[in-house]
């Protein structure tokens, strides 16, 4: 989508007359919505500088100018684009990232990241050259017109208020050399250099409506991107499908292809518990539907699964970060056109919110918006993984909005376990023990699953540290019963969780891949960094929000941390409707521990703060032992 489009001559006249900011804002308000004063000021400032850059007779007056061009499938906008033809008559588009910065510093240890002052404080952000290059890469890899017509894209960054240190500037540090080579960096003294860069690629005007063709080009993954993704998936054992996974996959592919042909809406609901392979099917669908040239995205509310699956998919030596654009948050479709996408694959659909945005005030309904935005919507869901009050996704809601959209609905269940050493029995036993639901397998499980109850958090830590030495796939997890210390959110040496002499830090907030980070075993993970993911072994601390009293499991939302957002609003609801508040809190707290205790594929070790709960688990394990003496499970009679 283009906010402002003109020729160079029209743009220059608008700047001279002082109307350029008003022209941009009027169209912006109509197409996108109101803008803040900071954005308006940046237009006024930056367009004056671009006027100076383009004040060169060798840059043709009939070259095209676009301002705030929205990159397809994203909410990102390119500040300034200039189009024309080079000396050989080849179509060219110059992408210019404009910055108001006057100072910045490098950030060691993070790829393409710098720190500068904006938004009323010092913040980490992408290096301008990385940003410009990544925007060009997105267009190159998702716009059919750019690929088929061989339109050249040439990114650069212009920091018109920034005076570069010629010999030792942090933004030109060697750690950014690769990105600066792909997208040159220009400062306040570099007007002539930027002009020469432009003239290298735009010698003649835009004779072929390049901007219009790019803006209206079909959105689909490029052949290069398709081949790259397929190559990364092949031979990756993590994503191999078996049994019901393959059946669900083939049904989803069939529905997607039908919808592409007849343009009728279809909705597939894939239901399955922990470890049934929902995410494996989802990633396979993403890669292979893209390879079918269907415009497909992978959607989750949680950042952690998106980042971890992206890391697993891209491979160790693959640095094409634009693949991240295939992984979206669930609030990305509030303004999507109907059937804008061929397929949206929604993993962890039980985590969908009713509305989007930080304050829950954007859009109408995430389920409705997703179904509206795609010809085929595929929802992977587990009814027992609702872990916050905001979690809204359920089968009934999906069916409701699918019917309203006149969509064809299909259901399928994934049953076989690929977690907990294949033990459906363990999951059924856990559901029964936590009093989530009565199950036929309440008396035990028959597989070789390593379940243990330990007597101290130190013993739990020691077990997990030992297991983690094997292949970095053991983690400590805990319920939300300890406050996050603000000063320690990026410091593993500041300990939030204290139990007697034991203390450790919550997972740090400066990583979205905690589950696979090399040193994250030194921290304790929360539900949001582990849900949707799996480990070989987990050690789970059950806090005082879950206890055993008077012969039953009880939950207590008053024992949750003040910093916990998953039960935000529960005390207000309790004052208004205590029975409903207690019901919801009980469901969420139990679901949280069920989710944590099913992250381990080979084993789960638990420590209970409540001694009665510890004894209750021991009794259930001892009963299991007495009933199943012949069982090979790795537990023994516990005293």
N, C-alpha and C positions, 0 to 999 in steps of 0.2 A: 504494500500500500504506500502510495506517495502522498505526503502532506503538501509539499510545495514543488511545482514543476514549472520550468520556464527555460528560455534560452539565456545564454550568457548576457546578451544585450538587454533583455528584459530585467534580469536580475540586477545588473549594474544600474539601470535607470531607477529601479525601486530603492536601491541603497542611496543613490544621490538625492532622491525625493524624500527620504526619511520614512518610507512607508513599508519597508521590507519586514520589520518585526510585526506590524499589524497584519500584513498579508499572511505571514506564516501562522500567526496565532489564530486568525479567523478560520483558516482551513483546519488547523490542529484541533480547535474546539469542536468543529463540526464532525470530524472523523474519529477523533480519539477522546476528547473531553477537555476540561479545563486544565490549564497548566499553572504551575506556581511561579512566583515572581523571580525566583532564581533562574528558572529555565528561560523566562522572557528576557531577563538581563543578559543571559549568555548568548541568545540569538542576536541581540542588539550589538553586543561587543564583537562576537565572532564574525558576523557578516561584514562589519567594517574592515576587518583584517582580510577576509576573503576578497573583498572589493580591491584592496591593494594588490593582492597576489594576482588577480585576474586582469589587472590594468596593464595589459600587454597586447599589442596589436597582433602578435603572432599566435595568440590563443583566439581562435575564431569566434565571432559574435554569435554564430548559429550552433555552437556547441550546446549540449543540453546541461541544465543544472537541476538537481533534485536535492531537497532539504528534508531531513527526517524521513528517509525511506525505511519502512518497516521490513525487516528480513522475514521471509515466509517461514511459517511454523514457529516463530518466536515473537516475543514482545520487544526485541532489541531493534533499535533504529540507527541507521547510518546518518551521521551529522550532515555530510556534504558529499554529493556525487557529481562528477563532471563526465559527460560522454561525448564521443566524437570518433574520428577515425585516424589511424596513424599514417605514416608516410606511404605505407603499402596498401592502404585502403581497408585495413582490418579494423573491425569495430572494437572500441576500447571504452572501459568505464574506470575512472579513477575514484577510489574510495578514500575519503579524507576524514579521519577521526580528529575532531577539534577539542582542545582542552584549554580550560581557563587557568591551569596550574601555574604557579610562579616558583614552587619548590616541591621537591619530592626526595625520597630516599629508597635505596634498594632493600630487598628482603632476602636474606640468605636462606637457602634450604627449601625454597618454594619456587616452583617453575613459573616464570613469567609474572611474578607478583611484585608490586611496589607499595610504598606507603606514602600517603599524601594527605593534605588537609581538605576535607569536604564534608558536607552534611554536619557542620558544627563540631568537627573533631578529626583527629588523625585516624585514618582508616586504611586498611589494606585493600588493594584493587588491582585489576589487571594492568600490566604495562601497556601504554598506548599503542606500541607497535604490535604487541600480541593481540590487542583488541581489534585493531584494524585488519590484521591478517586473518584472525578467526572469523570476522564478519565476511570477508571475501571468500574464505573457504566454505562457509555455510552456503552462500549463494551458489558457488561453483559446484557444490556437491548435492544441491537439492533443486536447482532450477534447470529444467530440461532445455529451455531456450539457450541459456548460457553454454551448456555443454554441446548441443547439436549445432549451434551457429558459431561456435568457437569465439565467443565474445571474450576478449582479454580483460581480466580484472586486475587492477594495480592499486594495492592499498598503501597508505602512508598515514602518518600522524603529524598534526601541526599544533604545537604548543606555543601559541602566539604571545603569551605573557612570560615565557620561560627563557631565561638567559643561560644557555648552556656553558658550563665550564669546559673550555677547549681541551684541557688535559686530564681532568679527573672528575667527570660528572657521573653521579650514581645511576642516572637513567641510561647512560651509555656504557655501563659496566660490562665486562666480558660475559657475564652470566646471561645477558640479554642479546648477545651478538646475533644469535640465530634468528631471532624475531625481527631485529632491526634490518637484517639482510632481506627479509621477506617484505617488510613494511618500513621504509626509511622514516627517520625521525627528524623533524624540523622544529626550530625554535624561533624566537622573536627576531633574530638577526639573519634568518635564513629565507627571506622572501624570494630572493633571486634563485636560490637552490630549489625551492619548491616550484617556482615557475618553470625551471628547466626540466624538472621531473614531469610536470604536466605536459609540456611541449614535446617531450620524448614520445608520448603516447597519443596525444591529441594534436594533430596538425591540421585536420580538416573538421568541419562541423558534423553534427549528428544528422546524417542524411537518411538514416534507416529506422528512426524512432526506437533507438536502443532502450531508452528508459521505459517506454510503453511495452516493448517486447519482454523485457525482464520482469516488469511488474505483472504482466499477464501470462507469463510462462507457466506451463504446467509444473506443479511441485511434485517431484519424485526424486528418489536417490539416484545419483549418477552411477554409471556402470563401474567406475573405479571404486566407489564406496561399496557397492554391492559385492564386488569381487573380494574386496578387503575383508568385509564382515564374514562372508562365507568361509574365507580362508582361515580366519581366526577361530571360527566355530568348529571346523573340521579338525578332528584329532584331539579336541578338548574334552576329556572324559567327564568333566564336571557337568557338561550339558547333554550327555547321552540320555535319550528317552527310552523307557521300557514300559511294557504292559499298558495300563490304562492311560499313561501319559501319552503314548503314541496314538491311542484312540481319540483322546481329547484333541490332540494336535491336528489330526486329519479332519475331524469335524469342523474345527475352527477354520482351517484352510479352505475347506469346501464352502462354508458360509461366506467367507471373505471374497472368494472368487465369484460366487453367485451374485453378491451385492455389487461387485464391480461391474458385472455385465448388465444386470437388470435395474441397478440403482435403487433397489428396495432395501429398507433398513432391516438389519438382523442383529439380535442380541443373544450372546451365548453366556450362560452362567455356569462356571466350573466350580463346584463345591469340593472342598477337601480339607482335611485336618493338617496338623504340622507334619512336615516331611513327606507329603504325598506327591511332591514334585511340581507344585503349581508354578513356581518361579522358573524351573527348568523348561517347562512347556512354554511359558511366556517369552523367555529369551529366544528359544528356537523359533517361535512364531515371528518375533521381531525380525530376526535375521532373514528368514526364508520368505516372508511376505515382502520385505524390502527387495529381495532378490527377484520376486515376481513383479517388481516395479509398482507395488502398491504403496501409497504414501502412509506409512505406519509409524506409530510412536508407542513407547513403553511408558506407562503412567503409574506412579505410586505417590501417596501422600508423604511417606517417610523419605527423607534424604538418604539415610544410610543404605537401604537396599539398592537404590539407584546407583550410588557411588561405588558400592562394592561389586555389583554385577558389571558395571562399566569397567572397573579395574580388571576383573576376571576375564572379560571379553576382549579388552584391548591387547592384552599380552604385555610382557615385561618390556619389550623393545619397541612398542608401538606408541608413537607420540602424536597421533592425529586427534587432538582433543575435540575437534568438531563432532566426533561421534557422541559426545555428551549431549548434543542437541537432540538425540533420539530418545533420551530419558527425561521425562517431564514430570513436574509436580501436578497434583490433581486439581489445582486452582488455575491451570493455564488456559482454560477454555471458556472463560466468562464472556468473551467477546467473539468467539469463533462463529464463522458462518455455518449454516446447515450443510452437512456432508463435506466439510472442508477437508477431512481426512478420509482415506479409504478404510483404515482400521485403527482403532485405539485399543491397546491391550492394557487392562487395568489390573495390576497385581495388588494384593492386600486391599481388596475393595471394601472390606469391613472397616478400613480406616478413613474412608471418604467422609468429608464434612458436609454439612448442609450448605454452608456458604463458604466463600473463599476470602482470602486476605488476612492480614495480621489480626484484625479486629472482628473478623467474621461478618463483614458488611459489604462484600463484593459479590456480584452475580446473584443468581436466583437459587440454584440447587446444583451441586456438583454432579450428581448422577444424571440429572436431566440435561445438563450442559454437555456432558460426555456423549450421551446418546444422540443429542442434536448434532454434535460436531462430526460424527463418524457414520459412514454407511454401515460398518460392522463394529460393534462394541463387544469386547470379550472381558468379562468380569470374573476374576479368581477370588474366591471368598471362603472364609472360615467363620462360622457363626459364633465360635467361642473365642475369638481374638479381639473383641471390642475391649479396648483398654483405656479409653478416656471418655468423658462425658460428651465430647464433640464428635466421637465416632458415630457416624450416621448410616453408613452403608449396610444394607441387608437385602436379602432376596426379595422380600415383599416390596421394598422401595424400588428396586431395579425393575421388577415386573410391572409396577404401577406406571413408571415413566416410559418403559418400553411399549406398553399397551397404548399409552397416550400418543406415542409417536407412530403407532400402527406398525410396529416392528414385529418380525417373526422371531419367536423366542424358543431357544433350545436349552435344555439342562443336561449336565453330565456330572458324575461324581468320580473323584479320584479316591481310591480306597487303599491300595497297597502302600505300605510304609517304606520310605527310604531313609528314615531317621530312626533313632532309638533302636538300632540294630534290627529293623524290620518288625518291631514289636507293636502291632495294633493293641495287643493286650496291655502293654504298659500305659498307653494313652487312655484306654478304657478304665484301667485301674486308677489312674491319676484323676480322671474326671469323677470317679466314684469317691475316692478318698477326699478330694477337695470339696465334695458335695455340690459339684456343678450339675451333674445329672446321674441318675442311677443307670448302671450299665450291667450287661451280662458278665463282664469280666472283672467284677469287683474283687474277686478273690485272688487275682494275681496275673502274672504274665509268664510266658513259656519260652522266651528267647534269652539269648546271652547278653543281657543288658546290665551294665554295671551301675546299680543304684545303691547309694550308701547314705547313711545319716551319721554326721560327725558331731563331736562333742564340743568343738570350739571353732571360731573363725580362723584361728591360726592353723589348725589342722586342715581346714578347707583350703586355705591359701597354699599350704605346703603340697597338698595333693594336686592342685591345679598347676602350680609351677612345675612340678615334676612331669605331669602329662604334657605340658606345653613344650617341653624340650624335644618332643618327638617331631612335630612339624608345625609348631606355632598355631595350634588349633584347639587351645583350651583357654577359657576365660571365666573370670569371676563376675557374677551378676547379682543384683539386689533389688528388692522392692523400694519404692520411693518413701523411705522413712527417715532420711537424713537430708538436711538442707545443703544446698550447694553454696559453698563459701565464695562470694563474688571474686575476691582477690586470688582464689586458687583455680579458677576455671581454665587457666592455661598453664598451671604449674602442678605437676604430679607430686611435688614434695609437700604441698599443702593438703592436709588430710581432712576430708569432709565427714567420713564415716568412722565413728569411734564406738567400739564395743569393748568395755573394760580396757585392757592394755592393748588391744588390737586397734589399728587405725590404717586407713587407706584413702586414696583420693577417688572421687567420682571420675568417670571418663572425661577427658578434656574436651572443651568446646571448639578447639581449633583444628579438628579433623573430622571428616565425614566418613572416614574409612577405619574407624576404631576397631572394627571386628577383625580386620586383617593387618593392622599396623604392627610393625615388628615388636615394639616395646609396650603395647597396650595391655599386656598381661599384668603390668604394674598398677593398673587402675581397675576399678569396679564398674562394669557397664550397667546401663539402665535399659528399660524396655525399648526405648526409641533407637538405641544403637544396636539392638540385637533382634528385634522383631523382623521376621521375614528372612532371617539369616540362620546359618547353622555352624556348629563347631563339632569337634570330635567329643570334647568333654566340657561340661559346665559345672561350676560350683555356685550354688544359689543361696544367698542369705535371705531368710524369711524374717521380716521385721515384726514389730509389735502390732502392725495393722492387720495381721492374721494370727488368731490364737485358737486354742481348743478349750472350751469352757462348757460345763454342764452337759457333757456327752455330745457336743457338736462343734463344728467349725464356726467361728464367729469372726467377723471383720469389723474394723474400727477406723473410719475415715479420719478421726481426730488424731490418729497416730501418724498420718501422712505428713511429709515435710511441708513447711510453708511455701517453699519454692516449687512444689509440685503443681504443674498446670493441668494434669490429667483429670483431676477432680475439682477444677476451678468452678466455683458457683454452687458446690454441693451444700455448703452451710446455709446459703440463702434459700436453696430449695428445701432444706431440712426445716427451716422455720415456716415455710409455706405448706409443705406436704411431707411430713417426716417419713411416712411409710414408703413413698416413692423414692425419696432420697436414700433411705437405707437399702432398698431393693437395688437401685442403680449402683450404689457404692459397693455393695456386696458382689454384684456381677463383675464390676470392673476390677476390683482387688483380686478376686479369685481367678479371673481370666488372665490378669497380669502374671500371677505366679504360675499358672498353667503354661503360659507362653514361655516364660523363662525356663521352666523345668522341662520343656520339650525342645530346647535348642541343641542339646547334645545328641549326636548320632550314636556314640558308643557308650556314653555314661553321663549320669547326673548325680552330683553329691550335694547334700543340703545341710545347712546349719540353721536351726530355729532359735530365735531369741526367746520365744515362749517355751518354757520347759515342758508344759503340758502338751504342746503341739509336737515337740520332739518325741515325747513318750507315746503319743498317739501314732506317729509314723512308725516308731519302733514296734508297737503292738501290731500294726497292720502288716509290717514286713515279717514279723515272727509268725503271724497267722498264715501268711503266704508260705513261709518255710515249712510249717507243719502240714499244710495242705498239699504242698508240691515238693516233697523231699527229693523226688527223682529229677527235679528241674535243674538245669545247668546254670541258672543265673548266678551272678557273682556276689550274692549276699549271704551272710551267715546269721545264725541266731544272735540277736543283739540284747545285751543286758542293760 
